Amino acid sequence: MRQVDPSPRAEHCAVAAFFDVDNTIIRGASSFHLAVGLYRRGFFHRWDLLRFGLHQARYRLFGENTEQIDDLRQEALAIMRGHSVAEVTAIAEDIYDEVLSLRIYPGTQRLLDEHVAAGHGVWLVTATPVEIASLLARRLGATGGLGTIAEHADGYYTGRLVGDMLHGEAKAAAVRQLAAQEDLDLGACYAYGDSLNDVPILSLVGNPCAINPEGRLRRYAAEVGWPVREFRVRRRTARRGINAASLAGAAWAAGLVIRSIRRSLRTR
């Protein structure tokens, strides 16, 4: 893989690096951990948490499935309806401190830091809500975040989207728009992702790289000659441990639901 080239500090740099979030920067699905935090604060019911936990396990085991992710995030939008943007953002700050900060791949963080030190713009591009994308970008020292825009009126979520869910081709469209606004040279830019659904943004830039790729992206990267970086510890020897941890996450969610039901029955 080509190393990050240092650029002289200037008022404007035509080079930027675009990072996917889930399984590229953060191990697992950041939206699942947000869901757990919201559940603990009474945003939704026990069965919803179990369903989210099963989705998380499936994601960790088999990679990203666009249709399932769309369904899950549509449910999340309905859950957010009526809650204030300020409230959700404050909860997300707590969840970053409690959980997400502990799940960042050190190798990806170093790579991000290299781009910052080189004077490049660094943008997170993710299907999670733009408020979460911006929070993660600020905490990680990035320039900014591009994410799915959940509509809100007078500071409260309506439960509807503005535009498309930001994955696949929608990610590429958002990057093109940003490149036009920021006068970026996409041929000199970098992009990083873990899923076949990140191919649209990886294909846009002159320096694509697959990070912690799922099987389909790994095969595609080999076919087209893209470099691959693996930041998961002892990937091959630890695969069983990773799968066990994913299943344990689902079991934990199920256990939490069962314990809650038992407590409810005892208080009746």
Protein Blocks (a to p, Z undefined) as FASTA:
>chain_A
ZZdddddddfbdcbdcdddfehplpgcjfklmmmmmmmmnopacfklmmmmmmmmmmmmm
nopafklmmmmmmmmmmmmgopafklmmmmmmmmmmmmmmmmccfklmmmmmmmmmnopa
cddddfbdfklmmmmmmmnopabdcddddddeehiaehiaehjadehjlmmmmmmmmmmm
nopafklmccddfbfklmmmmmmpmbdcdehiafklmmmmmmnopacddfbghkllmmmm
mmmmmmmmmmmmmmmmmmmmmmmmmmZZ
